């Protein structure tokens, strides 16, 4: 069985350890890894992961093109292992967003990652809506969703965006609402243009809860993800194996759903 990781953060070697440490401090969690690509590849070898959807988050406007160039270079040097999503920043003007979206499409990046809590913007903010109008239908958007400390990325905001842009494919990370999964799943279930990854969730919920969320959101709409460098892939796969799923459901979540979502052509 193939295994694809739908949620991976990577950083250049010279800043990786610091970046990973800062993420850990943001969440109050000790990170399992240092954020380097070499460390990720070793973890993939140990766990059998074949492909990773990689991205990084711009915390300032000026970081955007540099990060996107880094993601592009990382994809190009990965021998087909990496799928790259670009970053944007909410302070960018509509003209700047348009130019960068055109550029990353020309580079072959396959989506956009936004982190409202780190980037300090509400998912349904009026300026954010202008950004989605530019992206609309051109690239999927992966949103970090949920955090009990903030109101930037709650499920109601994601639902509002999904309804405003019905042709825009979106991914709500962490079952659509990190730290308040029951509520998020109730709010988001039934949306035709939203998919979900289960990264950074399985350690905090029971296998029965995970199965309930998969059933509610749809077994065709959930992707496996580790949230590297937060968690060790072997541990995340062990938690996933505890969920009472059929072999067909496991295949869908471990690779088939992402394969279809991004039209990767893997058989």
N, C-alpha and C positions, 0 to 999 in steps of 0.2 A: 504494500500500500504506500502511495506517495504521502508525504507530509509537507505542507506549505505553512509558513509562518506569516500571518497577515499583518503583524504589528511589531515593527523593529525600528528602534532609534539607533543611528550611527553617528559618529563624530570623527573628525580628523585626529590622528594619533596625538598631536601635540596638545590638544585641549580635551581629549576624551575623558580622562580620569576626573578632571575638574568639572566637566559638564555632567558626567554621571553623578558625581557627588552632589552637585547643586540640585539635580532632579530628586535625589534621595532626600535632601534636606527639605525640599518643597513639600514632599509627601510624608516626611517623617518616617521613611523606610530605609533600611540598610540595603544598598544595592548588591546584587550577586556578582555583577561584572563591571568592567571599566569602560564600556562603550566603544572599544576599539573594534575595527573590522576583523582583525586577526583573531581576537577573542571570540567574536561571534561565529566565525567560521569553524573554530575548534568546537564550540558548543553544538553547532549544527552537525559536525561529523560524529560527535558522541551520541546525538539523539536521533540521527537519521533524517533531519530536515533538509529538503532538497532545494526549496526556494524561499526567499524572504522578501516581503514588501518593506522596503527601507525608506526612511524619511528622517527629517530633523526639523526643529521648530525655530523660526526666527523670532528673537525677542526684541530686535530693533529693526527699523526700516532698512538700514544699510547692510544688514546681514543677508538679505534675501538672495541677491544674485550669487553671492559667494557660496551660500549653502546649496543652492540649486546646481551650481557648477560642480560642487563636491559630490552631490548625489549622482549627477550624470557620470562623473569620472568613476565613481564606485561601481555603478551599474556596468559600465563599459569594461571594467577590469575583473568582473565577477564570473566570466564564462557562462553567462545565462542564469546565474544563481539569484541575482538581485532584480527586483522590480522596483523602479524608483517613483516616488511621489514628491512633488515640489513643495516648497513652503511659500507663503505670502505673509504680509504683515498688515494689520488693520489700519495703520497710518498711511498706507500707500494711496495715492490718488487713483481715480478710475482710469486715467490715461496710463499710469504706471502699471496698474494691474493688467490692463489690456495688452501692453507691450510684453510684460513678463509671461503671461499666459501664452501668447503667440510664440515667445522664445522657447519656453519649456516644451511645448508641443513639438517644435522643430527639433529639439534635443532628444525627443523620444521618451520623455517622462510621461507617466501614465495616470497621474492623478494629483490631487492637492491634499496636503495635511494641514489642518488648522487646530490650534489648541487654545480655545477661548480663555481658559483659566490662567494659563501662563502668559498669554498675549493680552489679557485684560480687555476683552470685548464680549458683549452678549451676542450669542449666535444669531438672534433676530434683530440686532441693532440696525437702524436704517442705512448706515454706510455699509455694513456687512451685506445687506440686501443688494446694494449696488454692485458689490463684488460678485455675488452669485448671479446677477443678471449678465455679467460679462462671461462668467464660466458656463452658464446654463447649457447643459447637455454636451459640453465639449470634453470635460474631464470629470470623473467622479471625485467627490470630496469626502475625506475621512476626518470626522470631527472627534476630538476628545469630548466625552460627554459625562457629566456628573461629578460633583464634589460637594460634600455637605458644608464646606466652609464658604462656598461662593454660589452666586446665582447666575453665572455667565452661561452655563452649558446644561441647564436642566432640560428634562424631556419635553416639557411644554414648548420651550423655545425651538428645539429641533423639530417638533411636530409642526409648528407654525411655518418654518422654512420649507419643510417637505410639502406642505399643502400649497404654499405660494409658488413653488417651482416643481410641478409634478413630473416633469421630464428629466429632472436632475437626479442622477444616481448618487446616493449618500451612504456612508457607513457611520453608524453610531458606535464608537468604541466602547468596550467594557459593558456589553449587553445594553447599551443605550443609556447607562446611568450609574457610573461608579459610585458605590457606597449607598445607593438607594434603589436597588435593583427591582424590588417588587413594584414600586411606584412607576419607575421608568417603563417597565414592560407593559403595565396596564395602559399607560399613556400612548405608547408607540405601536403596540400590536395592531396589525392590519394595514399599515402604510405600504403602498405598493412600490415606492421608490427608495426605501431605506433597508439596508442590510446591517449586520452587526458583527463585531468580533467579541470573543469572550475573554480577551486578555485582562490580566490583573483583576480577575473575578473569582476564579475557581478556589483560591485559597481562603476566601472569605464567605463562601456560601456552601451549602451541602450539595452532594450529588443529586439529591431529589429536587432541590431548588433549581439547579442548573438544567435538569431535564424539563422541569416545568417551564422555564424561560425559553428553552429551545422549542418546545411544543407551541408556546404562545406566539413567539415571533416567527416561527416557521423553520423547519429543518433545512430548507433550501436557502435560508437567509443568514445563516450563522457561519462564521469563519473561526478556525483555531488561530490563536496568537499568543505570544509569550511576553510582549512588552519589554524585550531586551533593551537595556541591560538590567532591568529590574529583577527578572526571575530566571532560573535555570530551566532550560527546555525539558530536560528529563523529568524534573519535578512537575512541570505543567502538564506534560503528557501523562504522567502517573495519575494526576488529579482528573484529567479528562477520561482516562480509562475506567475510573470509578463510576462514571455516569452510565446508567442503564439504557444503552442505545443499541439498535440493531447494527449489524455490520454495514448495511447500506447507509444508515444515518452517520456512522463514524466516517465513512469515506467522503460523504458530502462535506462534512464540517472540516475534516483534515485537509482536503485539497480540491474536491470537485466543485464546490460552490465558488471558491476564489478563481479556479480555472475558468469557469463559465463567466463569472462576473467581469473578468479582465480579458476574456477571450485569448487565453494563453496557448491553447492548442495542444495541451499535454494529454496523452492517452494512457 
